[in-house]
C-alpha cells in the first residue's frame, strides 16, 4: 500500500484534513529545529517548546536550573539565556531547555493541537536518520514547514524536498502524487541541492537575519545546512522533545 | 526606485500586509482565469465573478440573457450554461457572463475585499500583454495564486514564475528579493518551462480533473498552456472583468 507524503508549507494552511497522518515532521531550518537538533546532539536532556516568551519565563520562575532560549520576530529576548542560533545551542551541553520562537515552536504547538500522530523534529543536521526512522514505520507522512509569520519559507521547503528525495530513494511505497507542494519542493531541491548555501543567501529570511545584524548569521547558515551531522531522531513525547531510541 | 514583486500562493495566506500593492494579478490556470481570457479573447462583453453558485443563479433570474458559468469542487453545476473549461468558454462569442468557481472567482473576491489597487486577470494565454501593461505602470506587484481550496497549486505558481521571468526581462527595476515564494516560483518555472505540459500532468489538480472524468481535460490543459494566444489585458472594473484599452 502506498505511503503518501504531503507538504504543508505554512502552519496557516493547516486544516482538519491534516489530522489523519501517522507522522508529522516539523521543520524550521533558520533556525528553531536546527537549534533543537544542535542542542540535543550536544547532550541537552530535553527541550520544551512553548508558544510565547512569557510561557518560557514562567517555566524559569518555577525552576531556575532551566535554560530558556528563543527569539521574537528575529530579535533576541531580554532575560533569556540563549537566542535561536544553532551554534549557541551546540555549546549548551547537558542542560534542560525551554524554547520559544516566532515560527518553529508555534508550528509544533499547532500540529500538537490538531491531535495528529507522532511528531518528529527535522533539520538537515539529522536528515538521514529521520528518513530511516520514518521508513521503518508505516502510514502517511506530513512535512510541516514553519515558514515565516505564516508565509512560505524557502529553506523549510528545500528541507522538505531533501527529505522526500531520501524517502523515495529508500522505499518505492512512498508517493507524492497527491500533493503539489511535495512535487514542487522535490523539484526545487533537485534543482539547487548542489549549491544550497548560495541559493539560500538570496532568500528573504537570510536577508532578514543579516539586517538584524545577528553576529553569527553566516556561520549559522553554514552550520544549519550540514547534512547528517547528527545521527539522532527527535520526537515530541508529552510536552518534551527528546531523542528517540532508534 | 525598485518595484517589488511578491507571490501569494494561496488566498488563505492573504493578510493586511497585502493591501499596499499598486497592482494584483490573480491567476487560476486550471481553469478560471484561462477561461476568462478565452471568453474575452473570443468576444464576450464582460464577466462578473461571483463567490457562489447561488449568486450566479440570482443574476440569471434578474436577466435571462446572461450566460452563467462555473463549477464547484471540480463538478459542473445544475442549471448552468457552461462549466469551467477554457475550450467551452472560447466558443461563447459575444455574451455577457456571470461566473462562480471553487477557487478563481473566490480569489478575485478576496483581493477585492482587501481594498488594494488595480486587479488584473492573468493566464498563460495573455502572459506578455499583461507583463507589458504592468511594466508601463508604476508600483509594486502582487501575484495571487488561486490555488485549490486554499492550498498550493503547481500550475498557478508556475504562471507566477513565468510572469516574473517576463517582467525581469523587461525592466531592471523589478525585484523579487523580498519574497521567497517569488524566488521559488521563478526557479521552478525556469526548471520546467521547456516541458510544462508533461510536468503539470503529474500535478494533483490535473489528476483530480482526470478523476472527475471531464471530457476535455487533456485539451483544456493544452489550451491553457498556450502562451500569448491573446493580446489582451483583463482588469476588474467595478463588478465586471473587462478588456483594458492598452
Interface residues (C-beta under 8 A of the other chain):
Chain A: X9 X10 X12 X13 X15 X148 X150 X151 X152 X153 X154 X157 X177 X178 X179 X180 X181 X183 X184 X187 X188 X191 X192 X199 X202 X203 X204 X205 X207
Chain B: X9 X10 X12 X13 X15 X148 X150 X151 X152 X153 X154 X157 X177 X178 X179 X180 X181 X183 X184 X187 X188 X191 X192 X199 X202 X203 X204 X205 X207
